[in-house]
Amino acid sequence: MVRFMSKASASFIMAEASAQAAFEALGLERKPEGVVVVERIPALLARIAELMAAGRTQAAQQAAAVAALQKAVEGQPDVDLAAIGEQLGPGVGLHQRLVPLRDMLQRALARQEPVVWTELS
């Protein structure tokens, strides 16, 4: 797990898998401790906006696919919709898990404060 902190916002903890995905998607080097300097925040916010837009598009496509599938198999007794849903992807996407980090970065930029992180054992 990773704790994100800034003087501009309340700290929060991100689960390991989500933190790893966030670091990779944002191009941040994963270290036990790190800092995002204020000058880097606008670029990260732009990347998060791109990821969130793409994630919303993908989620809408998945929802449409699930709705179409439910309609197609309606009334068929041997269809396991839960198993099919698991194959379609995670219930909460990275675009949703990035919301607390986006909010912290926005507040940090407004107050000209860095954001730091530390791994929790």
C-alpha positions as CSV (number, residue, x, y, z in Angstrom):
1,M,0.0,0.0,0.0
2,V,1.1,3.5,-0.7
3,R,0.2,6.7,1.3
4,F,0.0,9.9,-0.6
5,M,0.4,13.1,1.4
6,S,0.4,16.9,0.9
7,K,0.1,19.9,3.1
8,A,-2.7,21.0,0.7
9,S,-4.9,18.0,1.3
10,A,-5.8,15.1,3.6
11,S,-3.6,12.0,3.0
12,F,-5.0,8.9,1.5
13,I,-3.9,5.3,1.0
14,M,-4.0,3.4,-2.3
15,A,-3.9,-0.4,-2.5
16,E,-0.8,-1.9,-3.9
17,A,-2.2,-3.0,-7.3
18,S,-3.9,0.3,-7.8
19,A,-0.8,2.2,-6.8
20,Q,1.4,0.2,-9.2
21,A,-1.0,0.8,-12.1
22,A,-1.2,4.5,-11.3
23,F,2.6,4.9,-11.1
24,E,3.0,3.0,-14.5
25,A,0.2,5.0,-16.2
26,L,1.6,8.3,-15.0
27,G,5.2,7.5,-15.8
28,L,6.3,7.9,-12.2
29,E,9.3,6.0,-11.0
30,R,8.2,3.6,-8.2
31,K,10.4,4.1,-5.2
32,P,9.7,3.5,-1.5
33,E,9.4,7.2,-1.0
34,G,9.0,10.0,-3.6
35,V,7.9,13.5,-4.3
36,V,6.0,15.2,-7.1
37,V,7.3,18.8,-7.3
38,V,4.8,21.5,-8.0
39,E,6.3,22.1,-11.5
40,R,5.4,18.5,-12.5
41,I,1.8,18.6,-11.3
42,P,0.2,20.2,-14.5
43,A,1.6,17.5,-16.7
44,L,0.3,14.8,-14.3
45,L,-3.1,16.4,-14.1
46,A,-3.3,16.4,-18.0
47,R,-2.3,12.7,-18.1
48,I,-4.9,11.8,-15.4
49,A,-7.5,13.7,-17.4
50,E,-6.6,11.6,-20.5
51,L,-6.7,8.4,-18.5
52,M,-10.1,9.3,-16.9
53,A,-11.6,10.1,-20.3
54,A,-10.4,6.9,-21.8
55,G,-11.6,4.9,-18.8
56,R,-15.1,6.5,-18.9
57,T,-15.3,5.6,-22.6
58,Q,-14.2,2.0,-21.9
59,A,-16.6,1.7,-19.0
60,A,-19.5,2.9,-21.2
61,Q,-18.6,0.4,-23.9
62,Q,-18.5,-2.4,-21.3
63,A,-21.8,-1.4,-19.8
64,A,-23.4,-1.4,-23.3
65,A,-21.8,-4.9,-24.0
66,V,-23.2,-6.2,-20.7
67,A,-26.7,-4.8,-21.4
68,A,-26.7,-6.4,-24.9
69,L,-25.5,-9.7,-23.5
70,Q,-28.1,-9.7,-20.7
71,K,-30.8,-9.0,-23.3
72,A,-29.5,-11.8,-25.6
73,V,-29.4,-14.4,-22.8
74,E,-32.6,-13.4,-21.0
75,G,-34.6,-16.4,-20.1
76,Q,-31.8,-18.9,-20.8
77,P,-31.4,-21.0,-17.6
78,D,-27.8,-22.2,-18.0
79,V,-26.1,-18.8,-18.4
80,D,-23.8,-17.6,-15.6
81,L,-24.0,-13.8,-15.9
82,A,-21.6,-13.4,-13.0
83,A,-18.9,-15.4,-14.7
84,I,-19.4,-13.4,-17.9
85,G,-19.2,-10.1,-16.0
86,E,-15.9,-11.2,-14.4
87,Q,-14.4,-11.7,-17.9
88,L,-15.4,-8.2,-18.9
89,G,-13.0,-6.5,-16.5
90,P,-12.7,-4.9,-13.1
91,G,-15.7,-3.3,-11.5
92,V,-13.7,-0.2,-10.5
93,G,-11.3,1.0,-13.2
94,L,-8.1,2.9,-12.9
95,H,-9.9,6.0,-14.0
96,Q,-12.0,5.9,-10.8
97,R,-9.1,5.0,-8.6
98,L,-7.2,8.0,-9.8
99,V,-9.8,10.5,-8.4
100,P,-8.3,11.0,-5.0
101,L,-4.8,11.5,-6.5
102,R,-6.3,14.0,-9.0
103,D,-8.0,15.9,-6.3
104,M,-4.9,16.0,-4.2
105,L,-2.8,17.2,-7.1
106,Q,-5.3,19.9,-7.9
107,R,-5.3,21.2,-4.3
108,A,-1.5,20.9,-4.2
109,L,-1.1,23.0,-7.4
110,A,-3.5,25.6,-6.1
111,R,-1.5,26.0,-2.9
112,Q,1.9,25.4,-4.5
113,E,2.7,22.4,-2.3
114,P,4.4,19.2,-3.4
115,V,2.8,15.7,-3.1
116,V,4.8,13.0,-1.4
117,W,4.3,9.3,-1.2
118,T,5.6,6.5,1.0
119,E,5.1,2.8,0.9
120,L,3.5,1.2,3.9
121,S,4.7,-2.1,5.2
